[in-house]
């Protein structure tokens, strides 16, 4: 197994977590919602949401979908934006 591939893969993964978190924070702030109010709506801790928005914690798919529902944002467009910004190529 090529260790360089594993290291590169982890770096890309981290970058994607940061991009996802940043995009989620951007959506929340556009709606002028507090971290606390959003956390209550999805039954999530404010600290966990903050860590996700900073890219320091991975967001599950279910959590992302719940957040996008609160933000009234299209999940398909969100994913397209993430892929485009991350430079991931299929």
Secondary structure, DSSP 8 states (H G I E B T S, - for coil): --HHHHHHHHHHHHHHHHHHHHHHHHHHHHTT--HHHHHHHTT--HHHHHHHHTTSS---HHHHHHHHHHTT--HHHHHHHHHHHHT---
